Amino acid sequence: MKAKRPFVPPERRETVRHRLVDLLSDGSADARELSAAAGIPEREVYDHLEQIRHNRHEYTLVVTPAACRGCGFVFGKRERVTKPGKCPVCRGEHIIPPKFAIEPTPHHRPRKDHHEG
């Protein structure tokens, strides 16, 4: 009888948050797109985006606000990064989700990865 080997997850050279930062450095994306690209659930993307937003030393999270497809209302004053459920004007539920991108903080130099030569 063969002994079962314990499951060993594949080695990751970068954290999920670093992966999201890399994806956002390439251009804007919504949470669903980030979820698919990073291989994590959409709700986890929102948690990471909140943390990225609070890390203002290296980069700034830029949020293009959600908008209502029905009447065009823009959720410009919304503080949360999650997609709203309903439009406060027309009560429509067809909402264009917010898009996210990052920009480097002007006074910060990009860090050099420790595994590079």
GUSEZA-530139 format. One line per field, with one value per atom (N, C-alpha, C, CB): x, y, z; atom name. Coordinates in pm, 1 decimal. Atoms other than C-alpha are relative to their C-alpha. Glycine has a CB too. Layout:
GUSEZA-530139
east	X:...
north	Y:...
up	Z:...
gunu	CA:...
This chain:
GUSEZA-530139
east	84.5:0.0:89.2:-96.2:-77.8:133.2:-43.4:-14.2:30.3:154.1:-39.2:121.9:43.2:-32.8:95.4:-142.6:-83.6:176.7:-89.2:80.3:81.6:52.6:-5.7:57.8:16.9:-82.9:94.5:-146.9:-90.4:178.7:-43.6:150.6:44.0:47.1:116.6:-64.1:-108.5:242.9:66.4:-52.5:-76.0:514.5:-38.7:153.0:30.9:417.8:118.3:-130.3:-111.5:688.6:-49.2:79.1:55.6:453.1:-131.8:-20.2:125.5:159.8:-115.3:1.0:118.5:-194.5:-7.4:-128.5:6.1:-179.1:101.6:24.6:-99.8:142.3:-46.7:136.6:53.5:-24.0:-105.1:-61.2:101.9:-319.4:63.4:-97.3:-69.7:-84.4:62.1:109.3:-58.2:96.4:-106.7:72.5:109.3:-234.4:-51.4:-114.5:51.1:-351.1:102.1:-39.6:-104.3:-17.0:-8.7:138.9:11.5:-91.6:-119.7:-9.1:118.8:-424.1:-117.0:-36.3:114.2:-767.6:-75.5:-94.2:77.8:-987.6:-105.8:91.5:99.0:-1301.0:29.5:-145.7:-27.8:-1318.3:-15.9:-92.0:19.8:-1450.1:120.0:-129.0:-117.9:-1162.1:121.7:30.2:-112.2:-910.7:-13.9:8.5:26.9:-1072.9:42.5:-149.2:-34.3:-1036.2:151.3:-73.1:-143.6:-678.0:84.4:41.6:-78.2:-558.9:-40.8:-14.7:44.2:-757.7:-52.8:111.9:57.4:-932.0:-145.7:82.2:139.2:-1298.8:-9.8:-76.9:19.8:-1435.5:-5.6:-127.7:9.9:-1512.3:138.0:-88.5:-136.6:-1143.1:70.1:80.9:-59.1:-1047.0:-31.1:-52.8:39.5:-1244.6:80.4:-150.5:-80.9:-1059.1:140.6:6.7:-135.4:-724.7:1.8:54.7:5.1:-831.8:-5.1:-120.9:3.6:-913.2:139.9:-96.6:-136.4:-563.2:92.9:55.3:-81.5:-405.1:-28.4:-27.6:37.0:-597.0:65.2:-151.5:-59.1:-456.2:152.4:-43.8:-145.3:-96.6:37.0:55.1:-25.5:-21.5:148.4:-69.5:-143.0:355.3:55.9:74.7:-55.5:422.0:-84.6:16.6:88.6:116.3:-134.3:-18.2:132.5:-228.5:-101.9:-10.3:107.6:-542.6:-90.9:-80.1:85.3:-736.2:-129.9:70.4:129.6:-1109.3:-83.6:-75.1:98.0:-1332.9:-134.7:22.9:120.8:-1673.6:-99.5:-67.8:107.8:-1962.8:-102.6:-66.2:103.7:-2248.5:-121.8:52.5:125.0:-2611.1:-14.5:-121.2:22.0:-2674.3:-132.0:1.2:132.3:-3036.3:-6.3:-97.2:14.6:-3011.5:132.5:-74.1:-130.4:-2637.0:53.7:-7.9:-47.4:-2606.9:138.5:-99.3:-136.0:-2239.2:14.4:106.7:-17.9:-2157.9:132.6:-4.6:-125.5:-1883.3:39.0:-6.4:-30.9:-1909.5:10.6:-104.9:-2.4:-1911.6:141.0:-49.6:-129.7:-1630.0:38.6:-2.3:-28.9:-1660.9:44.3:-123.4:-48.9:-1483.8:-94.2:137.8:92.9:-1766.2:-100.4:-73.7:101.3:-2027.9:-131.0:-21.1:128.4:-2351.5:-108.9:-41.5:108.5:-2671.5:-105.7:-64.0:106.0:-2920.7:37.3:-133.4:-16.4:-2924.7:-93.7:-28.3:87.0:-3056.3:-98.6:84.6:86.2:-3215.4:-115.3:82.4:103.4:-3402.0:-30.5:41.5:15.1:-3374.6:37.2:-142.7:-44.2:-3227.5:111.9:46.7:-102.4:-3005.7:108.2:-63.9:-101.6:-2803.1:110.2:-61.9:-107.0:-2486.5:130.3:18.8:-134.2:-2156.4:95.4:38.7:-85.7:-1899.0:113.8:57.3:-115.4:-1616.9:122.0:32.1:-127.3:-1281.7:112.5:19.9:-112.1:-951.4:130.3:8.5:-135.8:-595.2:89.3:7.7:-91.0:-286.1:99.1:73.8:-105.6:-39.7:105.8:-54.6:-105.0:297.9:-6.1:138.1:-8.3:329.8:120.4:12.5:-107.3:541.3:134.5:-42.0:-126.8:803.4:58.5:-18.2:-47.2:847.2:66.6:-115.7:-67.6:1096.2:-53.0:155.2:45.9:974.2:101.4:-24.5:-91.3:1116.4:55.7:-71.7:-61.8:1354.6:-28.0:153.7:29.6:1247.0:127.4:-68.5:-116.8:1481.0:52.5:-32.9:-47.9:1500.9:64.0:-113.0:-68.6:1637.0:149.1:-60.6:-143.7:2008.0:62.6:59.6
north	-117.5:0.0:124.0:-0.3:-120.9:333.1:105.4:53.3:-106.6:610.1:125.8:28.0:-123.5:925.9:113.2:36.5:-117.5:1233.8:115.1:36.4:-116.2:1547.1:100.8:67.4:-101.8:1820.3:115.7:49.1:-113.9:2085.3:101.1:-42.6:-100.1:2405.2:45.5:121.1:-48.1:2542.1:123.0:32.4:-112.8:2786.9:129.0:-24.6:-131.7:3148.9:91.5:59.3:-92.6:3399.4:137.8:9.6:-127.9:3688.4:-22.4:90.6:11.2:3748.1:37.6:90.0:-36.5:3788.6:151.2:-53.5:-146.4:4158.3:55.0:60.6:-45.0:4202.4:-30.6:-66.9:35.6:4021.9:102.2:-142.8:-99.7:4262.4:134.7:15.8:-126.0:4561.9:-5.4:27.7:14.3:4429.5:11.8:-134.6:-7.2:4381.9:142.7:-92.8:-137.6:4731.6:97.5:44.6:-84.0:4879.4:-1.9:-46.5:14.8:4753.5:73.7:-145.9:-70.7:4938.8:-23.4:-44.1:11.4:4966.9:-130.9:118.8:123.5:4668.0:6.2:-125.7:7.9:4591.8:-123.6:-5.2:108.2:4343.6:-137.7:11.6:130.4:4060.4:-35.8:1.3:23.8:4098.0:-34.6:124.1:27.0:4107.9:-138.5:107.9:130.5:3802.3:-111.9:-13.5:101.6:3600.6:-6.5:28.0:-3.9:3713.1:-50.0:140.5:39.1:3651.9:-136.4:104.5:131.0:3331.3:-1.2:-96.5:-7.9:3446.8:45.0:98.4:-44.9:3509.7:153.2:-55.2:-144.4:3855.7:71.5:27.3:-64.2:3929.6:19.8:-83.9:-17.3:3876.3:115.6:-129.8:-111.8:4124.4:130.8:3.8:-123.4:4394.6:20.7:-2.6:-11.4:4317.8:48.6:-135.7:-40.7:4349.7:144.1:-94.2:-137.3:4670.9:100.5:18.7:-88.5:4826.5:16.2:-55.5:-7.0:4740.5:76.7:-141.4:-73.4:4868.8:149.7:-50.2:-140.8:5194.5:64.5:14.3:-55.3:5238.9:5.2:-81.5:-2.7:5176.2:114.5:-136.4:-118.1:5526.7:30.8:119.2:-27.6:5501.1:-31.0:-79.8:43.0:5317.2:41.6:-148.3:-26.8:5385.1:49.9:-125.9:-50.9:5541.3:-78.6:152.4:68.7:5345.2:105.1:-93.2:-91.8:5534.0:-74.4:52.9:65.7:5451.4:81.3:-16.4:-58.5:5526.7:-45.7:-43.3:40.3:5533.3:-79.6:120.9:75.9:5300.0:97.9:-97.8:-83.2:5433.0:-85.6:69.8:67.6:5343.3:-9.1:74.4:16.0:5200.1:63.7:-149.0:-50.1:5319.2:151.0:-41.8:-146.5:5689.9:75.0:46.2:-65.0:5756.9:58.5:107.0:-52.2:5849.8:-56.2:-35.0:41.1:5837.2:3.4:92.7:13.2:5719.9:63.7:-149.2:-69.9:5981.5:19.0:130.4:-24.0:6033.2:-128.7:89.0:128.7:5663.4:-30.2:-113.6:29.7:5569.1:-147.0:37.9:143.9:5190.7:-39.6:-82.0:45.8:5002.1:-101.4:-60.3:99.4:4749.1:64.7:-71.6:-46.5:4776.2:26.0:-104.0:-27.5:4944.8:-94.9:145.1:89.6:4739.8:65.7:-56.0:-70.0:4998.6:146.3:-11.7:-142.4:5345.7:77.9:33.3:-78.4:5604.3:89.8:85.2:-87.9:5804.3:-78.0:71.1:72.7:5550.3:-137.5:-15.8:129.9:5244.3:-118.3:-16.5:105.7:5050.0:-82.3:59.6:89.8:4752.5:-32.7:-127.8:23.4:4755.9:104.7:6.5:-92.2:4914.9:-39.2:2.0:21.7:4950.0:2.9:110.2:4.5:4841.1:101.6:-139.3:-90.5:5068.8:-66.6:45.3:48.0:5035.2:50.4:48.3:-32.4:5040.8:0.6:-99.8:-6.4:5133.6:52.7:92.5:-60.4:5237.3:89.1:-108.1:-89.8:5515.9:4.1:143.7:-9.1:5528.4:133.9:-19.6:-123.3:5783.3:77.8:-28.6:-76.9:6067.3:-4.8:140.8:-6.9:6070.0:-137.0:77.8:134.3:5691.4:-64.6:-87.5:77.2:5489.5:-142.4:3.0:138.9:5145.2:-88.5:-51.1:87.5:4874.6:-107.0:-65.2:104.5:4623.4:-131.9:24.9:129.2:4264.1:-62.9:-92.7:57.6:4081.0:-123.5:-34.9:119.7:3773.4:30.1:-96.9:-36.1:3967.6:18.5:127.8:-3.7:3972.4:130.1:-78.2
up	0.0:0.0:0.0:122.1:17.1:-104.8:101.1:-142.9:-95.7:154.0:-76.7:93.7:64.6:60.5:33.3:42.4:-21.0:13.8:42.9:-128.4:-39.9:190.8:-114.6:128.6:103.0:-35.3:28.1:-6.4:-10.4:-95.5:-104.9:-19.7:98.5:-254.5:-85.8:70.1:85.5:-549.7:60.7:-140.6:-56.0:-454.4:-71.3:-12.2:55.7:-504.0:24.9:62.1:-14.8:-568.2:42.0:-130.3:-38.8:-502.2:73.7:-123.2:-72.5:-272.4:-93.0:126.5:77.9:-401.1:-15.6:66.9:6.3:-316.3:-99.7:138.9:97.8:-515.6:-141.5:26.5:131.9:-806.8:-43.3:2.3:31.9:-789.6:-34.1:117.1:27.9:-777.6:-139.5:107.2:134.0:-1085.6:-108.0:-12.7:97.2:-1268.7:-14.8:41.5:3.2:-1174.5:-58.0:140.6:60.0:-1285.7:-151.8:45.1:145.4:-1636.2:-57.9:-36.0:47.5:-1656.3:93.2:-141.8:-89.9:-1502.8:-22.4:-19.0:4.2:-1422.1:109.4:17.3:-107.3:-1225.2:85.0:-57.8:-95.2:-937.6:-63.4:120.7:65.4:-1155.4:-87.5:-85.2:84.7:-1400.8:85.8:-87.5:-90.2:-1114.2:62.6:110.1:-59.4:-956.9:-95.2:35.4:98.9:-1276.6:-24.7:-131.0:28.5:-1338.5:116.3:-35.4:-117.9:-981.2:54.7:108.9:-45.6:-927.5:142.7:-11.2:-134.9:-609.2:-11.6:91.2:4.4:-523.1:-3.0:120.8:14.5:-604.2:134.7:-77.5:-131.9:-236.9:63.1:93.6:-50.7:-153.4:-71.0:-17.7:74.6:-425.3:71.2:-146.1:-68.2:-241.8:128.9:31.7:-122.4:84.0:-32.7:73.6:39.6:-92.9:-50.6:-108.2:50.3:-267.2:114.1:-91.4:-117.4:70.6:58.5:107.4:-54.1:193.1:-93.8:24.3:97.2:-127.5:10.8:-144.3:-12.2:-84.5:121.6:8.5:-122.5:267.2:-3.9:119.2:13.6:155.8:-93.2:-53.6:82.3:33.2:-16.0:59.4:8.0:64.1:-137.9:105.0:127.2:-260.6:-119.7:0.1:111.9:-475.9:51.5:-86.7:-30.9:-486.4:-81.0:-29.6:70.0:-572.0:-63.2:96.8:73.1:-838.0:-31.8:-131.0:19.0:-847.3:-98.2:135.8:90.0:-1144.4:53.4:-152.0:-71.5:-974.4:-84.1:53.4:62.2:-1049.9:-56.5:102.0:60.5:-1264.2:-31.6:-128.1:32.2:-1330.1:-151.8:62.8:144.3:-1676.9:-43.5:-37.9:34.2:-1663.3:-16.3:104.1:3.6:-1581.6:-8.7:122.1:11.5:-1588.0:129.3:-100.6:-128.4:-1218.9:30.7:114.0:-34.3:-1110.7:152.3:-68.9:-144.6:-757.8:42.2:42.4:-22.5:-720.9:145.2:-63.9:-140.7:-344.4:80.6:61.0:-70.0:-257.3:50.1:-92.6:-61.4:-18.9:-14.4:147.0:7.2:-42.1:-140.1:41.2:128.9:-319.7:-64.1:15.5:53.7:-362.8:-94.6:113.8:95.1:-637.5:73.9:-114.0:-64.1:-523.1:-50.3:-24.9:38.7:-531.1:-85.8:121.2:71.7:-653.8:-19.6:75.4:26.2:-802.6:91.9:-149.8:-87.7:-554.9:-76.5:91.6:79.2:-838.3:-64.1:-108.5:72.9:-1054.0:59.5:-143.4:-67.1:-824.5:-89.8:48.1:90.3:-1116.2:62.8:-132.9:-53.6:-1039.0:-101.8:48.4:102.4:-1361.6:17.8:-144.9:-37.6:-1227.7:-69.0:153.1:55.6:-1412.3:119.1:-110.4:-118.9:-1151.8:-5.8:17.1:-0.6:-1040.0:-62.1:143.0:56.1:-1214.5:89.1:-148.9:-87.2:-1032.2:-79.1:116.3:55.1:-1124.9:111.9:-130.1:-97.6:-934.4:-71.1:81.5:46.3:-977.4:107.7:-31.7:-101.2:-806.4:72.2:-63.7:-76.9:-529.4:-52.8:154.9:63.7:-675.4:71.4:-11.3:-71.9:-400.1:32.9:126.6:-33.8:-382.7:-119.8:49.7:103.7:-582.7:4.6:18.6:-1.8:-692.4:70.8:-142.9:-73.5:-469.6:-93.2:120.7:78.1:-613.9:71.2:-18.2:-59.9:-558.0:51.7:-100.7:-65.3:-324.6:-71.9:142.3:67.3:-549.0:-134.6:-18.5:122.3:-845.0:27.2:-60.1:-15.5:-903.3:-5.1:-96.2
gunu	N:CA:C:CB:N:CA:C:CB:N:CA:C:CB:N:CA:C:CB:N:CA:C:CB:N:CA:C:CB:N:CA:C:CB:N:CA:C:CB:N:CA:C:CB:N:CA:C:CB:N:CA:C:CB:N:CA:C:CB:N:CA:C:CB:N:CA:C:CB:N:CA:C:CB:N:CA:C:CB:N:CA:C:CB:N:CA:C:CB:N:CA:C:CB:N:CA:C:CB:N:CA:C:CB:N:CA:C:CB:N:CA:C:CB:N:CA:C:CB:N:CA:C:CB:N:CA:C:CB:N:CA:C:CB:N:CA:C:CB:N:CA:C:CB:N:CA:C:CB:N:CA:C:CB:N:CA:C:CB:N:CA:C:CB:N:CA:C:CB:N:CA:C:CB:N:CA:C:CB:N:CA:C:CB:N:CA:C:CB:N:CA:C:CB:N:CA:C:CB:N:CA:C:CB:N:CA:C:CB:N:CA:C:CB:N:CA:C:CB:N:CA:C:CB:N:CA:C:CB:N:CA:C:CB:N:CA:C:CB:N:CA:C:CB:N:CA:C:CB:N:CA:C:CB:N:CA:C:CB:N:CA:C:CB:N:CA:C:CB:N:CA:C:CB:N:CA:C:CB:N:CA:C:CB:N:CA:C:CB:N:CA:C:CB:N:CA:C:CB:N:CA:C:CB:N:CA:C:CB:N:CA:C:CB:N:CA:C:CB:N:CA:C:CB:N:CA:C:CB:N:CA:C:CB:N:CA:C:CB:N:CA:C:CB:N:CA:C:CB:N:CA:C:CB:N:CA:C:CB:N:CA:C:CB:N:CA:C:CB:N:CA:C:CB:N:CA:C:CB:N:CA:C:CB:N:CA:C:CB:N:CA:C:CB:N:CA:C:CB:N:CA:C:CB:N:CA:C:CB:N:CA:C:CB:N:CA:C:CB:N:CA:C:CB:N:CA:C:CB:N:CA:C:CB:N:CA:C:CB:N:CA:C:CB:N:CA:C:CB:N:CA:C:CB:N:CA:C:CB:N:CA:C:CB:N:CA:C:CB:N:CA:C:CB:N:CA:C:CB:N:CA:C:CB:N:CA:C:CB:N:CA:C:CB:N:CA:C:CB:N:CA:C:CB:N:CA:C:CB:N:CA:C:CB:N:CA:C:CB:N:CA:C:CB:N:CA:C:CB:N:CA:C:CB:N:CA:C:CB:N:CA:C:CB:N:CA:C:CB:N:CA:C:CB:N:CA:C:CB:N:CA:C:CB:N:CA:C:CB:N:CA:C:CB:N:CA:C:CB:N:CA:C:CB
